[in-house]
C-alpha cells in the first residue's frame, strides 16, 4: 500500500496547480481556495478564535477528508461558487473546452484532458514540481553553472515546508520511487475514482465532438481503430479491478490521520455519526495494510456501542499488533489487561475485571511502568469502595475494602506522581481523597483542601480532562454543606464553558447532579431540559445513554411521589431502574453475564432505594384503611436496604438518611420516643460531621415530634433558627415542611394563650387574647408560605387539602373573635 500518494491526493494536486497558475483564480476567491485546499491537507488556514472552535474545526476535517477519499464530487459545491478569471479564459489553451466558467469545471477538464493515460501522470508531477520555490542551495548551484534565476511568470511558488508545498513534494517524490506495477495500480484507482465526474465532463464537452465510452484511457481510445472488437476485452483485462472492487482507495497517511482524529474523539466519549462510521469502514477496508490505530478505533467504537464480544476481539487484536511490531512492547503486554479490566468493569463482569487488573499490576511491576501502576492502584481503590464484596476475599494490603485504605494508597500515588511529574495522577488522587472525605464525614476543611490542591494542579498544568470530575466533586461538596444553589451555579458554569477534551461521561455526571438539584427544587422541566441539552454525539454511547435514562426516571419518580401518584412512582423505581449500584455486602456466588453497563451510579442507586421507602411511608400517611400495611412494607424495604448496604465503605450521608427514614416510620407508627432517640443521634452526627443539609431536615423532624408532644415553644425556637438556613439549600419541599411545622407550633401556642386567657394569672385576659391573635396571624402567614413552597415542589395539589383545613380552623376561630387573620 502506498504511503502517501492516492487518487484523492492527485485531485488535490490538480487543484493546487489551478491555484498556482497565473491568473487562474480571481483575487476575491484566492483566500477561499487556499483555505479549502488546506482544510484537506492540514489544520484550517484561518485559525478560529478559541480552542473550542479549533477542536471542532479539526473534527470537521475528518468529515471532509472522508468525503474527498470517497468521491471528488465532495468539493463540487464549494468550487462551483468560484469562477475562473476572465484573463485566464481568454489565454486558455485551445484544446480545452470553452464552456468552463467555474473552478469545478476547470478541475473536471483537467482530470479528463490532462491525465488521459498513465504516461501523463509522470509529466504532470514533473510539471507541478515547478510550483515549488527553489531552495538556496539549488539557486547557488544554478548560478555556479551560469544558469540565470527563473523569470517571474506570475505563478505562485510554494515553500517545501509549507502544508501545500509538503503535499506536492511528498507525492512527487513517492511516485518516482514506485515500480511500474504500483504505478499501474494508482492509475486504475484514479480511473475508478474519477468516473463519477463523467456526467459533468460530458456536459462540458462540445456537442460536435463525439464522446467515446473508452475516453477514460487514451491508449484504448487511440488504438480502438486497430484493435476493433478486441478493445473491450483489453479494457476488461487491464481495468478488471474497476468492475470487481468497491473499496475506497487511499494511502496510509490518509488512513492514519483520519483514524487518529476519530480515536481522539472516541476517547472523549463521542461516537461519529452512522454515515461517518460507514465511510470510515469503507476506507479501512480498502487498505491492504490496516494500521493498529484502525483496530483501536474499532475497539473504542464497539466499547461505546456496548458490543462486548467485538470489543474483546479488537482489544486482543490491537495489543497483539502492538507487541508484534515491537513498538513499545511493554505497553502491549501491560496495558492490555488494564484496558480489559476497564471494559469488564463497564460490562459488569466484576470478578473477572479484578483479576485482569491484578494481572496488569504484575505486568507493570515487571516492566517498571509506574504510570500504569499508579492508575491501577487508583482503580483498585475505587473498586474497593464501590464493590467491596469482590475484593475483600483477596486480602490485598491497603485494599481490604475498609475506610482506612486511602491512608496507604493515596499518599503513595501523590508522592510518586510528583516524582514522575505526572500531575494528572496527583490531581486525580486529590479528587478521590476529597470525595472519600465527604463520604466518610471527615472535617469539611480536609475535603476543601484536597479540592483546592486538585484545582491548582488542573489549572497550572492544563489537565483539562479532569475538569469534569473536579466540578462534580465541588457540586457534591457544596450540596452536602447545605449550599445547593452554589452547587447548581457550578454545574451551569461548567456546562456552558465545557472544554471538548473533557470526557463526555464526566460532563454527563455534572449534568446529572445539576438535574437532581433542579428536581429537588421542584423545577422538573428544567431538570429534564438539562439532560436533553447534552451533546447527541455523546449520547450515542451506551453508558451515557444509561445515565440519562436513569436520571430522567428518578426525576419522574420524585415528581410522581410528590404528586402522591404512588403507583406510578413504584413502577418507575422498581421496574425501570436497576436494583444494583450501591456498595453492597451481599455475597455473590455466580458472576453476572456481561449485558452492558446497566448498573446505576452508587449515589443515585442509594437515593432511589430511599425514595422508594419514602413513597411507601407517604402512602401510609395518606391512606386511612391500609396505612399499617404500607408502613410494614416500608419497614421491610428499609431493613432490606440497610442489611445489604455496606457500612464499612458506605456513604455516611446515606446512613444518616436511613436513620431519618426509620425515625419517620416510628413517628408514623406512634412510637415517638424511639423516633426521638434516633433523631438525637442523627442530630449529633450532623453537627459533628457538618452535614448542614441533613441537619435542617433532622431539626425539622425533631420540631415535628416536639409539636406532637405539646412542646410548642421549643419547636418554634428550633424551627425559627433553621428556616433561614433551609432557604439556602434550594430544597423547597424541606422548606415547605418546616413552614408547616412552624405553623403547627404557632397554632399550638395560640391554643395555650387561649387556655391561659380563661384563667389569667400573670397577665390580663386582653394580653393573652392579643398574643393569641399574633400567633394565629403568624400561623396564617406560615401556612401561605408553606402552600407556596409546596406548589414549587410539585406537592401543591397533594397538600392543598391539609393546608385548607388548617386555614379553615383559623377562620372559624377568628370569626368567633371578630377579627380577620389576613
C-alpha positions in Angstrom: 0.0 0.0 0.0 1.3 3.5 -0.9 2.5 5.6 2.0 1.3 9.0 0.7 0.0 9.2 -2.9 -3.6 8.3 -3.6 -6.3 9.3 -6.2 -7.6 11.9 -3.7 -4.1 13.4 -3.5 -3.9 13.6 -7.3 -7.1 15.6 -7.4 -5.6 17.9 -4.7 -2.5 18.3 -6.8 -4.7 19.3 -9.8 -6.5 21.9 -7.5 -3.1 23.2 -6.3 -1.9 23.5 -9.9 -5.1 25.6 -10.6 -4.4 27.8 -7.6 -0.7 28.3 -8.5 -1.5 29.1 -12.2 -1.0 32.7 -13.2 -4.4 34.4 -13.2 -6.5 31.2 -13.0 -8.3 32.2 -9.8 -10.0 35.5 -9.2 -8.5 37.7 -6.5 -11.6 37.6 -4.3 -11.5 33.8 -4.4 -7.8 33.3 -3.6 -8.3 33.0 0.2 -11.3 30.7 -0.1 -9.5 28.3 -2.5 -6.4 28.3 -0.3 -8.5 27.6 2.8 -10.3 24.8 1.0 -7.1 23.1 -0.1 -5.5 23.5 3.3 -8.6 22.0 5.1 -7.8 18.7 3.4 -4.1 18.9 4.0 -3.6 20.3 7.5 -5.3 22.3 10.1 -7.6 25.1 8.8 -5.9 28.0 7.2 -8.0 30.6 9.1 -7.4 29.6 12.7 -10.6 30.1 14.8 -10.5 32.5 17.8 -10.6 30.0 20.6 -9.6 26.4 21.3 -13.1 25.0 21.2 -13.6 26.3 17.7 -10.2 24.9 16.6 -11.1 21.5 18.0 -14.5 21.5 16.2 -12.7 22.6 13.0 -10.3 19.7 13.4 -13.2 17.3 13.9 -14.9 18.7 10.8 -11.7 17.9 8.9 -12.3 14.2 9.5 -15.7 14.6 7.7 -14.3 16.4 4.7 -11.3 14.0 4.4 -13.7 11.0 4.3 -15.8 12.8 1.6 -12.8 13.5 -0.6 -11.4 10.0 -0.2 -14.7 8.5 -1.4 -15.5 10.9 -4.3 -14.1 14.0 -5.9 -17.6 15.5 -6.1 -17.3 16.4 -2.4 -15.6 19.6 -3.5 -18.1 20.4 -6.2 -20.5 22.7 -4.1 -17.6 24.8 -2.9 -15.7 25.1 -6.2 -18.9 25.9 -8.2 -19.1 29.2 -6.2 -15.7 30.3 -7.6 -15.3 31.4 -11.2 -12.2 31.3 -13.4 -10.6 34.7 -14.1 -11.6 36.2 -17.4 -7.9 36.8 -18.4 -7.2 33.1 -17.9 -10.2 32.1 -20.0 -9.0 34.4 -22.9 -5.5 32.9 -22.9 -6.5 29.3 -22.2 -5.1 26.5 -24.4 -7.2 25.8 -27.4 -7.6 22.1 -26.7 -9.7 22.8 -23.6 -13.5 23.3 -23.9 -14.6 27.0 -23.8 -17.5 26.1 -21.5 -15.5 26.1 -18.3 -16.5 29.1 -16.2 -16.1 27.8 -12.6 -13.2 26.3 -10.8 -15.1 23.0 -10.7 -15.4 23.0 -14.4 -11.7 23.7 -14.8 -10.9 20.9 -12.4 -13.1 18.4 -14.2 -11.5 19.3 -17.5 -8.0 18.8 -16.1 -9.0 15.5 -14.6 -10.2 14.2 -18.0 -8.0 16.0 -20.5 -4.7 16.5 -18.8 -4.5 13.0 -17.2 -5.6 10.8 -20.1 -3.3 7.9 -19.6 -0.7 6.5 -17.2 2.0 8.2 -19.4 0.7 11.6 -18.5 0.9 11.1 -14.7 4.7 11.4 -14.6 5.0 14.5 -16.8 2.2 16.1 -14.7 4.0 15.6 -11.5 7.3 16.9 -13.0 5.4 20.0 -14.1 3.8 20.6 -10.8 7.2 20.4 -9.1 7.9 23.7 -10.9 5.4 25.3 -8.4 7.9 24.7 -5.6 10.2 27.6 -4.9 13.9 26.6 -5.4 16.0 26.4 -2.3 19.0 28.5 -1.6 21.3 25.6 -2.4 19.6 25.0 -5.8 19.8 28.7 -6.7 23.5 28.8 -5.8 24.2 25.6 -7.9 22.4 27.1 -10.9 24.4 30.3 -10.6 27.7 28.4 -10.4 26.7 26.7 -13.7 25.9 30.0 -15.3 22.1 29.5 -15.3 20.1 32.6 -14.6 17.5 32.8 -12.0 14.0 31.7 -13.1 11.9 34.5 -14.6 8.8 35.5 -12.6 5.9 34.4 -14.8 3.2 35.3 -12.3 2.9 31.8 -10.8 2.5 31.3 -7.1 5.5 29.4 -5.7 5.2 27.2 -2.7 7.7 26.6 0.0 8.6 23.0 0.6 7.9 23.2 4.3 4.5 24.8 3.9 1.5 22.5 4.0 0.8 22.8 0.3 4.4 22.5 -0.7 4.9 19.4 1.5 1.9 17.7 -0.2 3.4 18.4 -3.7 6.9 17.3 -2.8 6.0 14.1 -0.9 3.6 13.0 -3.6 6.1 13.6 -6.4 9.0 12.1 -4.5 7.0 8.9 -3.7 5.8 8.4 -7.3 9.3 8.5 -8.5 10.2 5.6 -6.3 7.2 3.4 -7.2 7.6 0.4 -9.5 5.7 0.1 -12.8 3.2 -2.3 -11.3 2.4 0.1 -8.4 2.0 3.0 -10.9 -0.5 0.9 -12.9 -2.5 0.3 -9.7 -2.5 4.0 -9.0 -3.8 4.7 -12.5 -6.6 2.0 -12.1 -7.6 3.5 -8.8 -7.6 7.0 -10.3 -9.8 6.0 -13.3 -12.3 4.4 -10.9 -12.1 7.4 -8.6 -12.6 9.9 -11.4 -15.5 8.0 -13.0 -18.4 9.7 -11.0 -17.4 13.0 -12.7 -18.1 11.7 -16.2 -21.5 13.3 -16.4 -20.0 16.7 -15.6 -17.4 16.2 -18.3 -20.0 15.2 -20.9 -21.9 18.4 -20.2 -18.8 20.5 -20.6 -17.6 18.8 -23.8 -18.8 20.4 -27.1 -21.6 18.5 -28.8 -20.0 18.5 -32.2 -17.2 16.2 -30.9 -18.1 12.6 -30.4 -17.7 11.2 -26.9 -16.2 7.7 -26.7 -17.0 5.2 -24.0 -13.3 4.4 -23.8 -12.3 8.0 -23.1 -11.1 7.1 -19.6 -7.8 5.9 -21.1 -6.1 7.5 -24.1 -4.3 4.2 -25.0 -7.7 2.5 -25.6 -9.1 5.5 -27.5 -6.1 5.8 -29.8 -5.9 2.0 -30.6 -9.6 1.5 -30.9 -9.4 1.5 -34.7 -6.6 -1.1 -34.8 -7.9 -3.4 -32.2 -11.6 -3.3 -33.2 -13.8 -5.6 -31.2 -11.0 -6.7 -29.0 -10.8 -3.3 -27.4 -13.4 -4.1 -24.9 -11.6 -7.3 -24.0 -8.4 -5.5 -23.5 -10.2 -2.9 -21.3 -11.7 -5.6 -19.1 -8.3 -7.3 -18.7 -6.4 -4.1 -17.8 -9.1 -2.5 -15.7 -10.6 -5.6 -14.1 -10.5 -4.1 -10.6 -12.8 -1.3 -11.6 -15.6 -3.9 -12.1 -14.9 -6.1 -9.1 -13.6 -3.7 -6.3 -15.8 -1.2 -4.5 -13.4 -0.4 -1.7 -12.1 3.2 -1.3 -8.5 3.6 -2.4 -6.4 5.6 0.0 -2.9 5.9 1.3 -1.5 5.0 4.7 -1.1 8.7 5.6 -4.8 9.4 4.8 -6.0 6.5 7.0 -3.6 7.3 9.8 -4.7 10.9 10.0 -8.4 10.1 9.7 -8.3 7.3 12.3 -6.3 9.4 14.7 -9.0 12.1 14.6 -11.7 9.5 15.2 -9.7 7.8 18.0 -9.2 11.1 19.8 -12.9 11.8 19.5 -13.9 8.3 20.7 -11.6 8.6 23.8 -13.6 11.6 24.9 -16.8 9.7 24.6 -18.1 10.9 21.2 -19.1 8.3 18.6 -19.1 9.5 15.0 -22.3 9.6 13.1 -23.5 6.5 11.3 -22.6 8.0 7.9 -19.1 8.8 9.0 -18.7 5.3 10.6 -19.7 3.6 7.3 -17.4 5.8 5.3 -14.5 5.2 7.6 -15.1 1.4 7.4 -15.1 1.6 3.6 -11.8 3.5 3.7 -10.2 1.0 6.2 -11.5 -2.0 4.1 -9.7 -0.6 1.1 -6.4 -0.6 2.8 -4.1 -3.6 2.2 -2.2 -2.9 5.4 -4.5 -1.9 8.3 -2.7 0.1 11.0 -3.0 -0.6 14.6 -4.9 2.7 15.1 -7.7 1.4 13.0 -8.0 -1.6 15.3 -8.1 0.8 18.3 -10.8 2.8 16.6 -12.9 -0.3 16.2 -12.2 -1.3 19.8 -13.4 2.1 21.1 -16.4 2.1 18.9 -17.5 -1.4 20.0 -16.9 -0.5 23.6 -19.0 2.7 23.4 -21.7 0.8 21.5 -21.9 -2.0 24.1 -20.8 -4.8 21.8 -18.7 -6.8 24.4 -17.7 -9.6 22.0 -16.3 -7.3 19.3 -14.7 -5.1 22.0 -12.8 -8.1 23.4 -11.8 -9.3 20.0 -10.5 -6.0 18.9 -8.7 -5.5 22.2 -6.7 -8.7 21.8 -6.0 -7.9 18.2 -4.8 -4.4 18.9 -2.3 -5.4 21.6 -1.1 -8.3 19.6 -0.3 -5.9 16.7 1.5 -3.5 19.1 3.6 -6.3 20.5 4.4 -8.0 17.2 5.6 -4.7 15.6 8.0 -4.2 18.5 6.6 -0.8 19.2 6.5 -0.2 22.9 6.3 -3.9 23.7 5.9 -3.2 27.4 2.8 -1.2 26.7 1.4 -4.0 24.6 1.6 -6.6 27.4 1.0 -4.2 30.3 -1.9 -2.0 29.1 -3.8 -4.9 27.6 -5.0 -6.4 30.9 -5.6 -2.9 32.3 -7.9 -1.9 29.4 -9.6 -5.3 29.5 -10.3 -4.7 33.2 -11.9 -1.3 32.5 -14.1 -2.8 29.8 -15.1 -5.7 32.0 -15.9 -3.3 34.8 -18.2 -1.3 32.4 -19.9 -4.5 31.3 -20.5 -5.9 34.8 -18.0 -8.8 34.9 -17.0 -8.0 38.4 -14.7 -10.8 39.4 -13.0 -11.1 36.1 -12.3 -7.4 35.9 -10.5 -7.6 39.3 -8.3 -10.5 38.0 -7.5 -8.6 34.9 -6.4 -5.5 36.8 -4.3 -7.6 39.2 -2.6 -9.1 36.0 -1.9 -5.5 34.9 -0.3 -4.7 38.2 2.0 -7.7 38.0 2.9 -6.9 34.3 3.5 -3.2 35.3 5.9 -4.3 38.1 7.9 -6.5 35.7 8.0 -3.7 33.1 8.5 -1.0 35.7 5.7 1.0 34.2 4.9 3.2 37.1 2.3 5.3 35.3 0.2 2.2 34.8 0.8 1.1 38.4 -0.5 4.4 39.7 -3.6 4.2 37.6 -4.1 0.6 38.6 -3.9 1.4 42.3 -6.4 4.3 42.0 -8.7 2.0 40.0 -8.4 -0.8 42.6 -9.0 1.7 45.4 -12.2 3.0 43.9 -13.2 -0.6 43.1 -12.8 -1.5 46.8 -15.1 1.4 47.7 -17.9 0.5 45.3 -17.6 -3.3 45.1 -16.0 -4.3 48.4 -17.5 -7.8 48.4 -15.4 -8.8 45.4 -12.1 -7.5 46.7 -12.2 -8.5 50.4 -11.6 -12.2 49.8 -8.4 -11.3 48.0 -6.9 -9.9 51.3 -4.9 -7.2 49.4 -2.7 -5.0 51.6 -4.1 -1.5 51.6 -7.1 -2.6 49.5 -9.2 -4.5 52.0 -12.5 -2.7 51.3 -12.3 -0.6 54.5 -12.4 3.1 55.2 -8.6 3.1 56.1 -7.5 2.1 52.6 -6.8 5.6 51.4 -4.2 6.3 54.1 -1.8 3.9 52.3 -2.8 4.2 48.7 -3.5 7.9 48.0 -0.3 9.4 49.7 1.9 7.0 47.8 0.2 7.9 44.5 0.7 11.6 45.2 4.3 11.3 46.0 5.1 9.0 43.1 3.2 11.3 40.7 5.1 14.3 41.8 8.4 12.5 41.4 7.4 11.5 37.9 5.9 14.9 37.1 2.6 13.2 36.1 0.4 15.9 37.6 -2.8 14.4 36.4 -2.5 11.4 38.7 -1.8 13.7 41.6 -4.9 15.7 40.8 -7.0 12.6 40.4 -5.7 11.2 43.8 -6.7 14.5 45.4 -10.2 14.4 43.9 -10.7 10.9 45.1 -9.4 11.9 48.6 -11.9 14.8 48.7 -14.7 12.5 47.6 -13.9 9.9 50.2 -13.6 12.6 52.9 -17.1 13.9 52.1 -18.5 10.4 52.2 -16.8 9.4 55.4 -17.8 12.5 57.2 -14.4 13.9 57.8 -13.9 17.6 58.5 -15.0 19.8 55.6 -11.7 21.7 55.7 -9.9 18.5 54.7 -12.2 18.0 51.7 -11.9 21.6 50.7 -8.1 21.5 51.0 -8.0 18.4 48.7 -10.3 20.2 46.2 -8.0 23.3 46.2 -5.0 21.1 45.6 -6.6 19.3 42.7 -7.9 22.6 41.2 -4.4 24.1 41.4 -2.9 21.0 39.6 -5.6 21.1 36.9 -5.2 24.8 36.2 -1.4 25.0 36.5 -0.7 22.0 34.3 -3.7 22.3 32.0 -5.2 18.9 33.0 -8.5 19.8 31.2 -9.5 16.1 31.2 -10.2 16.3 34.9 -12.3 19.4 34.9 -15.5 17.3 34.8 -14.5 15.3 37.9 -13.4 18.4 39.7 -16.8 20.2 39.0 -18.8 17.1 40.0 -16.9 16.8 43.3 -17.3 20.5 44.0 -21.1 20.2 43.4 -21.3 17.3 45.8 -19.3 19.2 48.5 -21.5 22.3 48.4 -24.7 20.2 48.3 -23.6 18.4 51.4 -22.7 21.7 53.1 -26.2 23.0 52.5 -25.4 25.3 49.6 -27.4 23.7 46.9 -27.8 26.9 44.9 -24.0 27.3 44.8 -23.7 23.7 43.6 -26.2 24.5 40.8 -24.2 27.6 39.8 -21.0 25.5 39.5 -22.8 23.0 37.3 -24.3 25.6 35.0 -21.0 27.4 34.5 -19.2 24.2 33.7 -21.8 23.1 31.1 -21.7 26.5 29.4 -17.9 26.6 29.2 -17.0 22.9 28.9 -13.8 22.0 27.1 -14.1 19.4 24.4 -11.3 17.4 25.8 -13.4 16.7 28.9 -14.7 13.1 28.7 -18.4 13.1 27.9 -19.1 10.7 30.8 -17.8 13.4 33.2 -19.9 16.0 31.6 -23.0 13.7 31.8 -22.2 13.2 35.5 -22.2 17.0 36.1 -25.4 17.4 34.2 -26.9 14.6 36.3 -26.1 16.4 39.5 -27.4 19.7 38.1 -30.7 17.9 37.1 -31.0 16.4 40.6 -30.6 19.9 42.1 -33.4 21.2 39.8 -35.5 18.2 40.8 -35.0 18.8 44.5 -36.0 22.5 43.9 -39.2 21.4 42.1 -38.0 22.5 38.6 -38.7 19.2 36.9 -38.9 20.8 33.5 -35.5 22.3 33.9 -34.1 19.0 35.1 -35.3 17.2 32.0 -34.1 20.1 29.8 -30.5 19.8 31.3 -30.3 16.2 30.3 -31.9 16.8 26.9 -29.3 19.5 26.1 -26.4 17.0 26.2 -24.5 16.6 23.0 -26.3 13.9 20.8 -22.9 12.7 19.6 -22.0 11.6 23.1 -25.4 10.1 23.8 -24.8 7.5 21.1 -22.6 5.6 23.6 -24.4 3.1 25.7 -23.1 4.3 29.1 -24.2 7.9 28.8 -27.5 6.7 27.5 -28.0 4.7 30.6 -27.0 7.6 32.8 -29.5 9.9 31.1 -32.3 7.2 31.3 -31.6 6.6 35.0 -31.7 10.3 35.9 -34.9 11.1 33.9 -36.6 8.0 35.5 -35.5 9.1 39.0 -36.7 12.7 38.4 -40.1 11.4 37.1 -40.3 9.2 40.2 -39.7 12.2 42.5 -42.3 14.2 40.7 -44.9 11.3 40.9 -44.2 10.8 44.6 -44.7 14.5 45.4 -47.9 14.4 43.5 -49.0 11.4 45.6 -49.1 9.2 42.5 -47.5 6.3 44.4 -48.4 3.6 41.8 -46.5 5.5 39.1 -43.6 6.2 41.4 -43.3 2.5 42.4 -43.5 1.4 38.8 -40.6 3.8 37.9 -38.4 2.8 40.8 -38.9 -1.0 40.7 -39.4 -1.8 37.0 -37.5 0.9 35.1 -34.4 1.2 37.3 -31.8 -1.5 38.1 -31.6 -2.6 41.7 -27.8 -2.6 41.9 -25.1 0.0 42.1 -24.6 1.0 45.7 -21.8 -0.7 47.8 -23.3 -4.0 48.9 -22.0 -6.6 51.4 -24.3 -9.3 50.0 -22.2 -12.2 48.8 -22.4 -13.2 45.2 -21.7 -16.8 44.1 -22.0 -16.5 40.4 -20.8 -13.7 38.2 -23.4 -11.8 36.2 -23.2 -12.3 32.5 -22.0 -9.3 30.6 -25.0 -7.4 29.4 -23.7 -3.9 29.1 -23.3 -1.1 31.6 -26.7 -1.4 33.3 -25.7 -0.6 36.9 -26.6 2.8 38.3 -24.3 5.3 39.8 -23.7 4.4 43.5 -25.1 7.6 44.9 -28.2 7.5 42.6 -28.8 3.9 43.4 -28.9 4.5 47.1 -31.2 7.6 46.7 -33.6 5.5 44.5 -33.9 2.9 47.3 -34.5 5.6 49.9 -37.0 7.3 47.6 -39.0 4.0 47.4 -39.1 3.9 51.2 -40.3 7.5 51.4 -43.0 6.7 48.8 -44.3 3.8 50.9 -44.2 5.9 54.0 -46.2 8.7 52.4 -48.7 6.2 51.1 -49.2 5.0 54.7 -49.7 8.6 55.9 -52.3 9.3 53.2 -54.3 6.0 53.4 -56.9 5.6 56.1 -57.5 1.9 55.8 -54.3 0.3 54.6 -51.8 2.5 56.3 -50.4 -0.2 58.5 -49.7 -2.4 55.6 -47.8 0.3 53.8 -45.8 1.0 57.0 -44.9 -2.6 57.2 -43.8 -2.6 53.5 -41.8 0.5 54.1 -40.1 -1.1 57.2 -39.3 -4.3 55.3 -37.8 -2.3 52.3 -35.7 -0.2 54.7 -34.5 -3.2 56.6 -33.5 -4.9 53.3 -31.6 -1.9 52.1 -29.9 -1.4 55.4 -28.8 -5.0 55.6 -27.4 -5.1 52.1 -25.7 -1.6 52.3 -22.0 -2.0 53.2 -21.5 0.2 56.2 -17.7 -0.2 56.1 -17.2 1.8 52.9 -20.7 3.2 52.5 -21.6 6.9 52.5 -22.3 8.3 56.0 -24.8 10.7 54.4 -26.8 7.7 53.2 -26.6 6.1 56.6 -28.0 9.3 58.2 -30.8 9.3 55.7 -31.6 5.7 56.7 -31.8 6.9 60.3 -34.2 9.7 59.3 -36.3 7.3 57.3 -36.6 4.9 60.3 -37.4 7.8 62.7 -40.2 8.9 60.3 -41.6 5.3 60.4 -41.5 5.3 64.2 -43.2 8.7 64.3 -46.0 7.5 61.9 -46.4 4.4 64.0 -46.9 6.4 67.2 -43.6 5.5 68.8 -42.4 9.0 69.4 -39.7 8.2 72.0 -37.8 5.7 69.7 -38.1 8.2 66.9 -36.7 11.0 69.1 -33.8 8.8 70.2 -32.8 8.2 66.6 -33.2 11.8 65.7 -31.0 13.0 68.6 -28.2 10.6 67.5 -28.6 11.8 63.9 -28.6 15.4 65.0 -25.3 14.9 66.9 -23.8 13.2 63.9 -24.8 16.0 61.5 -23.4 18.6 63.9 -20.2 16.7 64.3 -19.8 16.0 60.5 -21.0 19.4 59.4 -23.8 17.9 57.2 -25.8 21.1 57.1 -28.4 19.9 54.6 -29.2 16.9 56.7 -29.1 19.0 59.8 -32.0 21.1 58.8 -34.1 18.1 57.9 -33.3 16.5 61.2 -34.2 19.6 63.2 -37.5 19.8 61.2 -38.2 16.2 62.2 -37.4 17.0 65.9 -39.7 20.0 65.7 -42.5 17.8 64.4 -42.1 15.4 67.3 -42.0 18.4 69.8 -45.2 19.7 68.3 -46.8 16.2 68.7 -45.7 16.1 72.3 -47.0 19.6 73.0 -43.6 21.4 73.3 -44.7 24.2 71.0 -42.3 26.9 72.2 -39.2 24.7 71.9 -40.4 23.6 68.5 -40.9 27.2 67.4 -37.4 28.2 68.7 -35.7 25.4 66.7 -37.7 26.0 63.5 -37.1 29.8 63.6 -33.4 29.1 63.6 -33.5 26.5 60.9 -35.8 28.2 58.3 -33.4 30.9 57.0 -30.6 28.3 56.5 -33.0 25.9 54.8 -33.8 28.6 52.2 -30.1 28.5 51.2 -30.2 24.8 50.3 -32.7 25.0 47.5 -34.7 22.1 48.8 -38.1 23.6 48.6 -40.0 20.6 49.9 -38.0 20.6 53.1 -38.6 24.3 53.5 -42.3 23.9 52.9 -42.5 21.2 55.6 -40.6 23.4 58.0 -43.1 26.2 57.4 -45.9 23.7 58.0 -44.3 22.5 61.3 -43.8 26.1 62.4 -47.4 26.9 61.6 -48.5 24.0 63.8 -46.2 25.2 66.6 -47.6 28.7 66.4 -51.2 27.3 66.4 -50.3 25.3 69.5 -49.0 28.4 71.2 -52.2 30.2 70.2 -54.2 27.4 71.8 -52.1 27.8 75.0 -52.8 31.5 75.1 -56.5 30.8 74.6 -56.5 28.4 77.6 -54.5 30.9 79.7 -56.9 33.7 78.9 -59.7 31.7 80.6 -57.8 31.7 84.0 -55.3 34.7 83.8 -52.6 34.5 86.4 -49.5 36.6 85.5 -51.1 38.6 82.6 -54.5 40.1 81.8 -57.1 38.5 79.6 -56.6 41.1 76.9 -52.8 40.4 76.8 -53.5 36.7 76.2 -56.0 37.5 73.6 -53.6 39.8 71.7 -50.9 37.2 71.8 -53.3 34.6 70.6 -54.2 36.8 67.6 -50.5 37.3 66.9 -49.8 33.6 66.8 -52.8 32.9 64.7 -51.7 35.6 62.2 -48.3 34.1 62.0 -49.8 30.7 61.5 -51.9 32.1 58.7 -48.8 33.6 57.0 -46.7 30.4 57.6 -49.4 28.3 56.0 -49.4 30.6 53.0 -45.7 30.3 52.7 -45.9 26.5 53.1 -48.5 26.3 50.4 -46.4 28.4 48.0 -43.3 26.2 48.6 -45.4 23.1 48.2 -46.6 24.4 44.8 -42.9 25.0 43.8 -42.0 21.5 44.9 -44.8 19.9 42.9 -46.9 18.9 46.0 -49.4 21.7 45.9 -52.4 19.6 45.0 -51.5 16.8 47.4 -51.1 19.2 50.4 -53.8 21.7 49.4 -56.5 19.9 51.4 -54.4 19.8 54.6 -53.5 23.5 54.4 -57.0 24.4 53.6 -58.4 22.6 56.6 -55.9 24.4 58.9 -56.8 27.7 57.4 -60.5 27.0 57.8 -59.9 26.3 61.5 -58.2 29.7 61.9 -61.0 31.4 60.0 -63.7 29.8 62.3 -61.8 30.9 65.4 -61.2 34.4 64.1 -64.9 34.7 63.1 -66.0 34.0 66.7 -63.5 36.5 67.9 -64.5 39.1 65.4 -61.2 39.8 63.6 -59.5 38.8 60.3 -56.2 36.9 60.2 -55.2 38.0 56.7 
